[in-house]
């Protein structure tokens, strides 16, 4: 039975591992056929800015764009 997960992200993309954790939870849930909502507030909205130049770490913009194409719903 499919479920709906709602995540809340309020930290900046590269200061903590919260962004990567949200990405991994979302990937797993979508892979298993669940619906995922992500609410970004405060510094969390910076995860969705275009033109990020992350080097040596996961690029938040690219990962979230990929997850949106797979069905992630984002609310800023």
N, CA, C and O atoms as CSV, one atom per row, in Angstrom:
chain,resi,resn,atom,element,x,y,z
A,1,UNK,N,N,0.837,-1.167,0.000
A,1,UNK,CA,C,0.000,0.000,0.000
A,1,UNK,C,C,0.895,1.249,0.000
A,1,UNK,O,O,1.763,1.395,0.861
A,2,UNK,N,N,0.679,2.140,-0.964
A,2,UNK,CA,C,1.465,3.367,-1.074
A,2,UNK,C,C,1.090,4.343,0.030
A,2,UNK,O,O,-0.075,4.456,0.409
A,3,UNK,N,N,2.081,5.035,0.531
A,3,UNK,CA,C,1.892,6.031,1.576
A,3,UNK,C,C,2.409,7.362,1.088
A,3,UNK,O,O,3.089,7.441,0.065
A,4,UNK,N,N,2.087,8.404,1.819
A,4,UNK,CA,C,2.593,9.732,1.509
A,4,UNK,C,C,3.519,10.175,2.629
A,4,UNK,O,O,3.144,10.167,3.801
A,5,UNK,N,N,4.731,10.561,2.255
A,5,UNK,CA,C,5.706,11.078,3.198
A,5,UNK,C,C,5.816,12.582,3.000
A,5,UNK,O,O,5.822,13.061,1.866
A,6,UNK,N,N,5.902,13.318,4.082
A,6,UNK,CA,C,6.111,14.755,4.007
A,6,UNK,C,C,7.351,15.090,4.828
A,6,UNK,O,O,7.422,14.795,6.021
A,7,UNK,N,N,8.323,15.710,4.169
A,7,UNK,CA,C,9.580,16.093,4.812
A,7,UNK,C,C,9.626,17.606,4.952
A,7,UNK,O,O,9.089,18.329,4.112
A,8,UNK,N,N,10.264,18.081,6.008
A,8,UNK,CA,C,10.426,19.516,6.238
A,8,UNK,C,C,11.921,19.811,6.260
A,8,UNK,O,O,12.654,19.247,7.072
A,9,UNK,N,N,12.372,20.687,5.377
A,9,UNK,CA,C,13.796,21.019,5.261
A,9,UNK,C,C,13.975,22.507,5.526
A,9,UNK,O,O,13.439,23.341,4.797
A,10,UNK,N,N,14.731,22.837,6.572
A,10,UNK,CA,C,14.883,24.253,6.931
A,10,UNK,C,C,16.348,24.667,7.099
A,10,UNK,O,O,16.629,25.764,7.581
A,11,UNK,N,N,17.270,23.805,6.708
A,11,UNK,CA,C,18.688,24.157,6.839
A,11,UNK,C,C,19.311,24.367,5.462
A,11,UNK,O,O,18.818,23.857,4.456
A,12,UNK,N,N,20.390,25.118,5.440
A,12,UNK,CA,C,21.054,25.417,4.164
A,12,UNK,C,C,21.607,24.130,3.543
A,12,UNK,O,O,21.859,23.154,4.249
A,13,UNK,N,N,21.794,24.134,2.227
A,13,UNK,CA,C,22.120,22.901,1.521
A,13,UNK,C,C,23.452,22.255,1.900
A,13,UNK,O,O,23.573,21.032,1.821
A,14,UNK,N,N,24.435,23.021,2.301
A,14,UNK,CA,C,25.765,22.442,2.466
A,14,UNK,C,C,26.343,22.587,3.873
A,14,UNK,O,O,27.500,22.229,4.095
A,15,UNK,N,N,25.579,23.095,4.813
A,15,UNK,CA,C,26.085,23.260,6.177
A,15,UNK,C,C,25.969,21.991,7.004
A,15,UNK,O,O,26.818,21.711,7.849
A,16,UNK,N,N,24.930,21.238,6.760
A,16,UNK,CA,C,24.664,20.026,7.533
A,16,UNK,C,C,24.348,18.896,6.559
A,16,UNK,O,O,24.292,19.115,5.349
A,17,UNK,N,N,24.145,17.706,7.076
A,17,UNK,CA,C,23.804,16.574,6.216
A,17,UNK,C,C,22.294,16.418,6.041
A,17,UNK,O,O,21.835,15.431,5.466
A,18,UNK,N,N,21.528,17.377,6.529
A,18,UNK,CA,C,20.068,17.291,6.426
A,18,UNK,C,C,19.601,17.209,4.978
A,18,UNK,O,O,18.664,16.473,4.670
A,19,UNK,N,N,20.242,17.955,4.092
A,19,UNK,CA,C,19.849,17.944,2.688
A,19,UNK,C,C,20.084,16.563,2.085
A,19,UNK,O,O,19.212,16.029,1.399
A,20,UNK,N,N,21.233,15.994,2.333
A,20,UNK,CA,C,21.544,14.668,1.806
A,20,UNK,C,C,20.602,13.615,2.385
A,20,UNK,O,O,20.185,12.698,1.677
A,21,UNK,N,N,20.269,13.742,3.653
A,21,UNK,CA,C,19.327,12.813,4.280
A,21,UNK,C,C,17.959,12.918,3.622
A,21,UNK,O,O,17.327,11.899,3.345
A,22,UNK,N,N,17.492,14.141,3.368
A,22,UNK,CA,C,16.199,14.336,2.698
A,22,UNK,C,C,16.224,13.737,1.294
A,22,UNK,O,O,15.240,13.140,0.856
A,23,UNK,N,N,17.338,13.892,0.591
A,23,UNK,CA,C,17.479,13.323,-0.754
A,23,UNK,C,C,17.391,11.794,-0.692
A,23,UNK,O,O,16.681,11.178,-1.487
A,24,UNK,N,N,18.103,11.197,0.238
A,24,UNK,CA,C,18.113,9.729,0.329
A,24,UNK,C,C,16.754,9.158,0.737
A,24,UNK,O,O,16.323,8.142,0.193
A,25,UNK,N,N,16.086,9.799,1.679
A,25,UNK,CA,C,14.751,9.345,2.079
A,25,UNK,C,C,13.795,9.455,0.899
A,25,UNK,O,O,13.004,8.547,0.644
A,26,UNK,N,N,13.874,10.567,0.185
A,26,UNK,CA,C,12.999,10.780,-0.971
A,26,UNK,C,C,13.262,9.751,-2.061
A,26,UNK,O,O,12.322,9.184,-2.618
A,27,UNK,N,N,14.537,9.505,-2.371
A,27,UNK,CA,C,14.869,8.505,-3.389
A,27,UNK,C,C,14.301,7.139,-3.027
A,27,UNK,O,O,13.711,6.463,-3.871
A,28,UNK,N,N,14.477,6.740,-1.789
A,28,UNK,CA,C,13.992,5.425,-1.355
A,28,UNK,C,C,12.478,5.332,-1.418
A,28,UNK,O,O,11.931,4.338,-1.896
A,29,UNK,N,N,11.804,6.360,-0.938
A,29,UNK,CA,C,10.339,6.344,-0.925
A,29,UNK,C,C,9.777,6.332,-2.344
A,29,UNK,O,O,8.844,5.581,-2.630
A,30,UNK,N,N,10.328,7.148,-3.231
A,30,UNK,CA,C,9.842,7.177,-4.610
A,30,UNK,C,C,10.106,5.849,-5.307
A,30,UNK,O,O,9.270,5.374,-6.075
A,31,UNK,N,N,11.263,5.247,-5.045
A,31,UNK,CA,C,11.603,3.956,-5.645
A,31,UNK,C,C,10.603,2.882,-5.229
A,31,UNK,O,O,10.321,1.966,-6.001
A,32,UNK,N,N,10.066,2.991,-4.016
A,32,UNK,CA,C,9.106,2.008,-3.519
A,32,UNK,C,C,7.660,2.368,-3.861
A,32,UNK,O,O,6.732,1.683,-3.430
A,33,UNK,N,N,7.466,3.441,-4.636
A,33,UNK,CA,C,6.136,3.792,-5.103
A,33,UNK,C,C,5.338,4.712,-4.197
A,33,UNK,O,O,4.135,4.880,-4.397
A,34,UNK,N,N,5.979,5.306,-3.215
A,34,UNK,CA,C,5.289,6.213,-2.306
A,34,UNK,C,C,5.289,7.634,-2.867
A,34,UNK,O,O,6.123,7.975,-3.706
A,35,UNK,N,N,4.359,8.451,-2.404
A,35,UNK,CA,C,4.326,9.875,-2.751
A,35,UNK,C,C,5.160,10.622,-1.719
A,35,UNK,O,O,5.160,10.274,-0.538
A,36,UNK,N,N,5.873,11.656,-2.173
A,36,UNK,CA,C,6.708,12.431,-1.253
A,36,UNK,C,C,6.470,13.920,-1.480
A,36,UNK,O,O,6.523,14.413,-2.607
A,37,UNK,N,N,6.205,14.622,-0.377
A,37,UNK,CA,C,6.108,16.086,-0.368
A,37,UNK,C,C,7.297,16.600,0.411
A,37,UNK,O,O,7.692,16.005,1.413
A,38,UNK,N,N,7.873,17.703,-0.040
A,38,UNK,CA,C,8.957,18.328,0.692
A,38,UNK,C,C,8.610,19.793,0.886
A,38,UNK,O,O,8.364,20.514,-0.080
A,39,UNK,N,N,8.592,20.225,2.129
A,39,UNK,CA,C,8.338,21.625,2.448
A,39,UNK,C,C,9.681,22.246,2.805
A,39,UNK,O,O,10.329,21.820,3.761
A,40,UNK,N,N,10.101,23.251,2.042
A,40,UNK,CA,C,11.365,23.939,2.301
A,40,UNK,C,C,11.047,25.319,2.860
A,40,UNK,O,O,10.267,26.078,2.286
A,41,UNK,N,N,11.667,25.623,3.988
A,41,UNK,CA,C,11.424,26.894,4.656
A,41,UNK,C,C,12.752,27.442,5.157
A,41,UNK,O,O,13.713,26.691,5.322
A,42,UNK,N,N,12.810,28.723,5.394
A,42,UNK,CA,C,14.042,29.327,5.899
A,42,UNK,C,C,15.186,29.087,4.930
A,42,UNK,O,O,15.038,29.310,3.728
A,43,UNK,N,N,16.322,28.636,5.436
A,43,UNK,CA,C,17.487,28.379,4.590
A,43,UNK,C,C,17.291,27.184,3.664
A,43,UNK,O,O,18.063,27.012,2.721
A,44,UNK,N,N,16.288,26.362,3.908
A,44,UNK,CA,C,16.018,25.210,3.056
A,44,UNK,C,C,15.680,25.581,1.626
A,44,UNK,O,O,15.881,24.780,0.713
A,45,UNK,N,N,15.163,26.803,1.417
A,45,UNK,CA,C,14.822,27.217,0.053
A,45,UNK,C,C,16.073,27.367,-0.826
A,45,UNK,O,O,15.981,27.320,-2.053
A,46,UNK,N,N,17.247,27.548,-0.189
A,46,UNK,CA,C,18.486,27.671,-0.964
A,46,UNK,C,C,18.872,26.377,-1.665
A,46,UNK,O,O,19.720,26.396,-2.556
A,47,UNK,N,N,18.278,25.268,-1.289
A,47,UNK,CA,C,18.542,23.995,-1.957
A,47,UNK,C,C,18.040,24.006,-3.397
A,47,UNK,O,O,18.442,23.169,-4.205
A,48,UNK,N,N,17.169,24.947,-3.716
A,48,UNK,CA,C,16.513,24.957,-5.019
A,48,UNK,C,C,16.962,26.114,-5.908
A,48,UNK,O,O,16.385,26.331,-6.973
A,49,UNK,N,N,17.981,26.857,-5.487
A,49,UNK,CA,C,18.506,27.938,-6.311
A,49,UNK,C,C,19.247,27.370,-7.507
A,49,UNK,O,O,19.971,26.382,-7.385
A,50,UNK,N,N,19.067,27.993,-8.656
A,50,UNK,CA,C,19.771,27.550,-9.859
A,50,UNK,C,C,21.183,28.109,-9.870
A,50,UNK,O,O,21.452,29.175,-9.315
A,51,UNK,N,N,22.080,27.371,-10.511
A,51,UNK,CA,C,23.452,27.825,-10.692
A,51,UNK,C,C,24.378,27.507,-9.538
A,51,UNK,O,O,25.411,28.160,-9.384
A,52,UNK,N,N,24.039,26.526,-8.724
A,52,UNK,CA,C,24.917,26.146,-7.613
A,52,UNK,C,C,26.175,25.487,-8.165
A,52,UNK,O,O,26.122,24.749,-9.149
A,53,UNK,N,N,27.291,25.758,-7.530
A,53,UNK,CA,C,28.574,25.217,-7.985
A,53,UNK,C,C,29.216,24.378,-6.883
A,53,UNK,O,O,30.327,24.662,-6.437
A,54,UNK,N,N,28.514,23.362,-6.461
A,54,UNK,CA,C,29.038,22.473,-5.417
A,54,UNK,C,C,30.110,21.575,-6.010
A,54,UNK,O,O,29.907,20.968,-7.061
A,55,UNK,N,N,31.247,21.491,-5.338
A,55,UNK,CA,C,32.340,20.647,-5.816
A,55,UNK,C,C,32.702,19.654,-4.728
A,55,UNK,O,O,32.897,20.030,-3.573
A,56,UNK,N,N,32.792,18.386,-5.099
A,56,UNK,CA,C,33.185,17.358,-4.160
A,56,UNK,C,C,32.066,16.861,-3.258
A,56,UNK,O,O,32.274,15.957,-2.449
A,57,UNK,N,N,30.890,17.442,-3.392
A,57,UNK,CA,C,29.733,17.012,-2.610
A,57,UNK,C,C,28.510,16.962,-3.524
A,57,UNK,O,O,28.551,17.450,-4.654
A,58,UNK,N,N,27.446,16.383,-3.040
A,58,UNK,CA,C,26.219,16.279,-3.832
A,58,UNK,C,C,25.655,17.666,-4.102
A,58,UNK,O,O,25.481,18.459,-3.177
A,59,UNK,N,N,25.370,17.957,-5.359
A,59,UNK,CA,C,24.782,19.238,-5.746
A,59,UNK,C,C,23.284,19.183,-5.462
A,59,UNK,O,O,22.556,18.437,-6.117
A,60,UNK,N,N,22.824,19.961,-4.499
A,60,UNK,CA,C,21.425,19.942,-4.068
A,60,UNK,C,C,20.483,20.285,-5.214
A,60,UNK,O,O,19.456,19.629,-5.388
A,61,UNK,N,N,20.818,21.298,-5.990
A,61,UNK,CA,C,19.962,21.716,-7.104
A,61,UNK,C,C,19.739,20.574,-8.086
A,61,UNK,O,O,18.603,20.307,-8.477
A,62,UNK,N,N,20.807,19.901,-8.487
A,62,UNK,CA,C,20.694,18.809,-9.466
A,62,UNK,C,C,19.915,17.626,-8.906
A,62,UNK,O,O,19.068,17.057,-9.596
A,63,UNK,N,N,20.195,17.251,-7.659
A,63,UNK,CA,C,19.503,16.094,-7.067
A,63,UNK,C,C,18.013,16.362,-6.914
A,63,UNK,O,O,17.195,15.500,-7.237
A,64,UNK,N,N,17.649,17.545,-6.427
A,64,UNK,CA,C,16.232,17.834,-6.250
A,64,UNK,C,C,15.522,17.972,-7.599
A,64,UNK,O,O,14.358,17.590,-7.723
A,65,UNK,N,N,16.205,18.510,-8.607
A,65,UNK,CA,C,15.594,18.590,-9.945
A,65,UNK,C,C,15.308,17.185,-10.466
A,65,UNK,O,O,14.252,16.944,-11.051
A,66,UNK,N,N,16.233,16.266,-10.259
A,66,UNK,CA,C,16.045,14.875,-10.673
A,66,UNK,C,C,14.861,14.246,-9.926
A,66,UNK,O,O,14.045,13.547,-10.526
A,67,UNK,N,N,14.775,14.496,-8.628
A,67,UNK,CA,C,13.690,13.922,-7.820
A,67,UNK,C,C,12.332,14.524,-8.174
A,67,UNK,O,O,11.313,13.836,-8.117
A,68,UNK,N,N,12.317,15.793,-8.533
A,68,UNK,CA,C,11.067,16.429,-8.975
A,68,UNK,C,C,10.572,15.751,-10.242
A,68,UNK,O,O,9.375,15.513,-10.397
A,69,UNK,N,N,11.498,15.440,-11.153
A,69,UNK,CA,C,11.106,14.725,-12.392
A,69,UNK,C,C,10.543,13.353,-12.079
A,69,UNK,O,O,9.718,12.835,-12.831
A,70,UNK,N,N,10.982,12.755,-10.970
A,70,UNK,CA,C,10.504,11.434,-10.584
A,70,UNK,C,C,9.225,11.467,-9.748
A,70,UNK,O,O,8.661,10.420,-9.429
A,71,UNK,N,N,8.767,12.675,-9.393
A,71,UNK,CA,C,7.488,12.764,-8.683
A,71,UNK,C,C,7.481,13.507,-7.361
A,71,UNK,O,O,6.421,13.655,-6.754
A,72,UNK,N,N,8.631,13.979,-6.895
A,72,UNK,CA,C,8.678,14.758,-5.667
A,72,UNK,C,C,7.894,16.053,-5.844
A,72,UNK,O,O,8.044,16.746,-6.850
A,73,UNK,N,N,7.059,16.373,-4.864
A,73,UNK,CA,C,6.336,17.647,-4.859
A,73,UNK,C,C,7.002,18.555,-3.831
A,73,UNK,O,O,7.182,18.170,-2.676
A,74,UNK,N,N,7.368,19.773,-4.260
A,74,UNK,CA,C,8.090,20.713,-3.400
A,74,UNK,C,C,7.232,21.941,-3.162
A,74,UNK,O,O,6.601,22.477,-4.073
A,75,UNK,N,N,7.228,22.369,-1.904
A,75,UNK,CA,C,6.517,23.585,-1.497
A,75,UNK,C,C,7.510,24.505,-0.829
A,75,UNK,O,O,8.127,24.138,0.171
A,76,UNK,N,N,7.674,25.714,-1.379
A,76,UNK,CA,C,8.619,26.683,-0.806
A,76,UNK,C,C,7.875,27.724,-0.015
A,76,UNK,O,O,8.492,28.629,0.547
